Amino acid sequence: MPYIEFGCRPTVIGSMPGIDPAKACAQITRYLKDIPAWPQLPNRSFLENMYVQYSQGFPGVAIEGGRIYVDRAQDLSKPLEQFYAAYLENDFSQYPISPDYAAGLYTFLKLENLSPLAVKGQITGPVTWGLTVTDGDKRAIIYDDVLGDVVAKFLRLKASWQEKVLSQISGNTIIFVDEPYMAAYGSVGVMLSREKIISLLEEVFSGINGLTGVHCCGNTDWSVLLATSADILSFDTYNYAQSLSLYPKEVKRFLDGGGAIAWGIVPNEAETLAGETAASLKDRLEEAMSPFTRKGIRFKQLIEQGLLTPSCTLIPLGEEGAGRALELLAELSINIRKRYL
């Protein structure tokens, strides 16, 4: 894995408030010149909901009345045959994401005068997608003998397609695999073994040529995600800094292997955000890093191999609040880079 020196540059998780893709892109590119990401706009359409957005073409998928499920009653032999043929040929062109499912992506691709260091995309992870999308009997698709095998392979093709289109903007691509359901790992909500989770994620990563990231916005067993081949670990530092500090050995091994940590230090709750400044967030970030320095990880390494992001989605903040969060994020990054690099 290449050594990644992000130097605490800012980027974003992906989902944005508002329904105007041009406005969302303008906000992102104003503050995130080095590593912009395309905006997901779930308020614009149910098709942009994170479970629906990447579902197009999944064998038997049905979307109706604000619900997504897989209709097992239909004969799926033909679509399954077509899917496996495309998978074996790595023909991801058969599984694109169309404009009505990702208006922000298509608006982003048309932007001019971008010269970023890297470009970021995102996809819902196989654990989260497979546990949320159910069959007609409300049984999670990940537990289906036939379709459970398709989930990660399908998302791999979606990730490959997305990376290909984003490479028009920059040859340096980063694709985050978003796994909010990992916060429920070890509970009855996620009856998947550690090995199964790692293999599902690795399947998706194997379709990505550039850098891979994995994002979980809650508390989880970080040793599972740190055991994958992900290049970047993204977490909600603002609310769960302590949870990662319980794994100093694994974090050290990850960083020494060239990995990077995306510190989700800017809060996404309006009231909390109102009480923060770039200076207070800098203190909070340094406090989140200090347990690692006490365990023998150099502070400079944490800064060099760090990204800065909001804690999670910016949707709860509304458009004005999202702008404020991005402004703080950019200012914090500049302050840290000036001070330490």
N, C-alpha and C positions, 0 to 999 in steps of 0.2 A: 504494500500500500504506500502511495507517495506521502511524504511528509507534508502536512497541510499547515500553512502559516496564514491564518485568517486575521490575526492581530485584532481580535474583538471588533471586526466590522459588523455592521447591522444587516439583518434580513428579517423576514416575516414568516409566520406560520402558513398563511394563505387565505383563510376565509375573512372576508371584509363585509362591513355593513353597507347599506345602500343598494341601489338596483341599477345604477348607471356604470357600465364597465369602463367608459372613458374617464369618468371622475375617479374611480377606484385606481385605475392605472396611473393617473396623474398624481394622486396622493403617494402611491408607492414609489414612482420614479423620482419624485421630488426629494424624498428623504433617503431612498436606498439606491444611490447611484452605482455602488460597487456590486451589490448582489440583489438585484430586484427579483421579485417573484410574481407570477401571474395571479390575479385575484379570483377567488371562488366567491360567488355571490348567491348564497342560498336564499336570501330574501327576495331575489329577483324571480326565482322559479323553483318549484319542487324538483325539477330536473337537475338543479345545482346543489341539492342536498348531498352531503358527502357519501351517502350510501347509494344514491341514484346516479350520481355524476359519472361513475366509472362502470355502470352496469350494462350499458348498451351492447347488445350482442351476446350477453350471457345466455346459454341455452335455457329456454323456457321462462325467461324473465318477464314479469308482468307489472305494469305500473298503472294503478287506477285508484281514483279517489284518495289521493294523498297517501297511498300505500305502495310499497314495493315488495314483491314476493316472487317465488319461482313456482310456476304451475306444473306440478309433477303429473297432472292428469293427461297432459298432452304427450304425444309420441316424441321423445327427445333424441331418438337415434340419429336422425339426419343432422340436426344442429350440433350434436356431440361429435359426430364423424367429421363434420366441417371444422369444428374447433380443433380437434386433435391433429388434423392434417395441417392446419395453419400453425399450430404450436410446434409440431415436429419440423416444419420448414422455417420456423421463426418468422412467419409472414404476418408481422404485426399490422401491416397496412389494412388487413381485413377487420381490424377492431379499433377504429379511430374513435375519438371523442368529438361529436359533431357540435356546431356552434350553439344550438339551442340547449346543450348540456353544459357549455363552458364559454359563455359570452366573453368573460374576462380574458380567457386564454387567447381567443381570436383577436380581440382588441389589442392585447399585449403584443401579439406577433406582428401587428401592423405598425407599431410605434417606430418612429425614426429617431435618429440622433442618440441612440443608446450605444454606449461603449463600455459595458460593464466588465468587471474582472471575471464574473461568473453569473450564471442565470439559474434561478431555482424554480423547480416545479414540485408538485406534491400529489400523492395518491393515497387513498384509504388503504390501510394494511389488511392482509388476509385474515388475521385473527378477528379484528373489529368488523370487517365486512361479512365474514363467514358466520359470525355469531349474531349479527343484527338482521341480515336478510334471511327470511324463513321460507319454508314451503307453505302450501295451502293449509296445512295442519298446525302452523305456527312453530314448526320445529326448525331450529337453526340449520342452515344449509351446510355448515362445516361438518355436521355429524351425519350427513347423507352419504351412504356408501359410494355412490357414483359421483354426485356433484361436489362432494367435499374435496375430491381430488382436483376438480376443475378450478376452484376458487383462486389459489395462488398462481397457477399457470396462466389463468385468464388475466389476473392483475399484472402479471409479468409482461404480457403482450401490451396491455394498456400503458404500462410504464415505459416500455421500449418505444411505443409510438409517440408518447409525449416527449420523451428525451430527444427523439429525432427532430420533432418540429421546433423544440426550444433551441436546438443547436444552430438554428438559423441566426439566433441572436448572439450566442457566444459558444465557442467550442468547449468551454468549461461549464459542464452542466452538473447540477446538484438536484437529486430527486429525494425528497423526504417521504418516507412511508409512515403515515399517521396511525398510531395504535392507541387511541384512548381506552380501549377495552382492556389493555394490559394493566390498568389500575385495579381491575377485578381479578387479576391472576391469583390463583390459589384459593378462590372462593367457589361456591357452587355455580356461579355465573360463567366460569371459564374452566370447563372440564377437559383441559388439554394439557398434556405433559410438557415439561421444559423442552424435551427433544423435539416434540411435534411443533411447538411454537418456533423454535430455531429453524427447523427445516422449512416451514411455511414462509418465513421471512427470507431465508436464503434463496428460495425459488424466485421470489420477486426481485431480489437484489441481482440475481444472475442475468436478468434482462436489461440491466443498467450498466452502461459502459463508463460513465463518469462517476462522480462521487455519490454515495448513498448515505441517507440519514434516516434515523428512526426517532419518531417523536411520541412521547407519552406525557399527557398534561396532568397526571395524578401521581400518587405514590405507587410504586411497584417494586418487584424484585429486580433491581437494576442489573444484577449479575446475569440474568437471562439475556437481556438486550446487549450487554457488553460482551457476551460470548458469541455474538453473530459477527459477520464480516462488515457490519456497517462502519462507514468512515466517520460519521457524526452522530453523537447522541444528543438529542434535544429534550430539555425538560423544563418544567415550571419551577424556576429557581425562586421566584418571589414567594410562593406558598410552600414549596417542598424542598428547600435547599438541604435540610437536614437528612432527607431520605437518601440522597445520593452519597452523602458523607459517610454513610454506614458501609460503603464499599470501596475504601481507599486502595486496597490491593488491586482490585479489578480495574479501577479508574487509572491507576498508575500504569498497569500493563497496557491498557487501551491507548493512553497518551504516548507511552514509549514506543508503541507500534505505529505511531503516526496518526492516531485518531484525533478528533476535535470534539469539543463540547459546545453546544449551543445553549447559552445561559438565558433562560426566559425570565429576564429580570424586570421588565416593565409590566405592571399589573393591568389586567383587562376589566377591572371593576371601576366604574366612574368615581365613586366616593373615595376609594383607595388612591386612584390615580391623581385625584385633585390634591391630595396631601403630599405628593412626591415632587421632587426636583431632580435635575441631573446629578446634583451633589449628593442628595440623600440616597439616590439609587446606586451611586458609585460606592458609598459606604456599605450599602446592603450587599452589593456584589462582592466586595472585598471580604466581607464577613462570611459570605457563602463559600468563598475560596479558601479561607483560612484553615478549616479542618484538614484540607488536603496538603497544605504547606507543612502543617505539623506532622504529617505522615510521610514526609520526604519528597513531595512533588514540588518542583521549583515554581515559585509564583510567576516568574517570567514565562515558563512553559504554559501555564494555564492561560496567560494573556495571549501569547503567540498562537496557541492552538485553541483559541476560543472564538465563538461567534456570539453576537448579542441579538436577542429576539424579544418580542412580547411574550408573556407567560403562556398564551394560547391564542385562540381566535380573537379578533378585534370587534366582532359583532356586538357584544354587549355594550360597547361604548358609543354606538351610533357614529355617524360620519364625522362630526366635529371632534368627538372624543378620540376617534381613531387617528385623526390628524395630530392631535396633541400627543398621543402615545408615540407615534412615529417621529415627531419632532424631538421628544425627550430621548428616544432611542438613538437618533442620529447624534444628538448633542452629547449624550453619555459616551458614545463610541469615540467621538472626537477628543473628549476630555481624557479618556483612558489611553488612547493612542499617543496623545501629546505627552502625557505624564510618564508612561512606561516604555514606549517603543522608540 
